[in-house]
Amino acid sequence: MQITLTTLSKHDGRPEDDLIQDLLAAGLTQYYSSDELWKRWETLSPRERDVAALACLSYTNKEIGRRLNISPETVKTHLRNALIKFNMHTRSELRLSLQSWDFSGWK
């Protein structure tokens, strides 16, 4: 479904010029947010990246451990470290934040 600026303007009851500024600001926020997430991703160790990617693919700690030949406790440690670096508290929060990323290479 494609929505035009005119359609949004009519729907919101606001001039197109006002919407352009808001849309640009939202786009820049999204861009910088993605950029910030990437910068944080780059701070992860290779093993933290593996664990985070597999967690984003909904693998359990046991499944991740089996795939990477590490214990579930070690998985838990790597995931905790990754969450700290992303300033997040849960794997579902991480998964939601990175939902647009392609982790298919880890399958």
C-alpha positions in Angstrom: 0.0 0.0 0.0 1.4 3.4 -1.0 0.4 6.5 0.9 1.1 9.9 -0.7 1.9 13.1 1.1 -1.4 14.6 0.0 -3.3 11.6 1.5 -1.4 12.0 4.8 -2.0 15.7 4.8 -5.8 15.3 4.4 -5.9 12.5 6.9 -4.1 14.5 9.6 -5.7 17.8 8.7 -2.3 19.4 8.4 -0.5 21.3 5.7 1.9 19.2 3.6 4.8 21.5 4.6 4.3 20.6 8.2 4.2 16.9 7.4 7.4 17.1 5.4 9.3 18.5 8.3 7.9 15.8 10.6 8.6 13.0 8.2 12.1 14.2 7.6 12.7 14.4 11.3 11.3 10.9 11.8 13.5 9.5 9.0 16.6 11.1 10.4 15.8 9.7 13.9 15.4 6.3 12.3 18.6 6.7 10.4 20.6 7.7 13.4 18.9 5.1 15.5 20.0 2.4 13.0 23.5 4.0 12.9 23.7 3.9 16.7 22.6 0.2 16.7 25.3 -0.6 14.2 27.9 1.2 16.2 26.9 -0.9 19.2 26.9 -4.1 17.2 30.5 -3.3 16.2 31.5 -3.2 19.9 30.5 -6.9 20.3 33.1 -9.6 20.3 32.7 -12.2 17.5 31.2 -14.7 19.9 28.8 -12.1 21.4 27.7 -11.4 17.8 27.1 -15.0 17.1 25.0 -15.4 20.3 23.0 -12.2 19.7 22.3 -13.1 16.1 21.0 -16.6 17.1 19.0 -15.1 19.9 17.4 -12.7 17.4 16.5 -15.8 15.4 14.7 -17.1 18.5 17.1 -19.9 19.3 17.1 -20.9 23.0 20.3 -20.8 25.1 20.6 -24.6 24.8 20.2 -24.5 21.0 22.7 -21.7 20.7 25.2 -23.6 22.9 24.8 -26.7 20.8 25.4 -24.8 17.6 28.5 -23.0 18.9 29.8 -25.8 21.1 29.6 -23.8 24.3 27.6 -24.3 27.5 24.2 -22.6 28.0 25.8 -20.7 30.9 28.4 -19.3 28.5 25.7 -18.4 26.1 23.9 -16.6 28.9 27.1 -14.7 29.7 27.7 -13.6 26.1 24.1 -12.6 25.7 24.2 -10.6 29.0 27.3 -8.8 27.7 25.7 -8.0 24.4 22.6 -6.7 26.1 24.7 -4.5 28.3 26.5 -3.1 25.3 23.1 -2.4 23.6 21.8 -0.9 26.9 18.9 -3.4 26.9 17.5 -5.8 29.4 15.9 -8.7 27.5 16.5 -10.8 24.4 13.1 -9.9 23.2 14.0 -6.2 23.4 17.1 -6.9 21.4 15.2 -9.0 18.9 12.6 -6.2 18.5 15.3 -3.5 18.0 17.1 -5.6 15.4 14.0 -7.1 13.7 14.8 -5.4 10.4 18.4 -6.9 10.3 19.1 -10.0 8.2 20.5 -12.8 10.4 19.9 -15.5 7.8 23.7 -16.1 7.6 23.6 -17.5 11.1 21.0 -20.2 10.3 
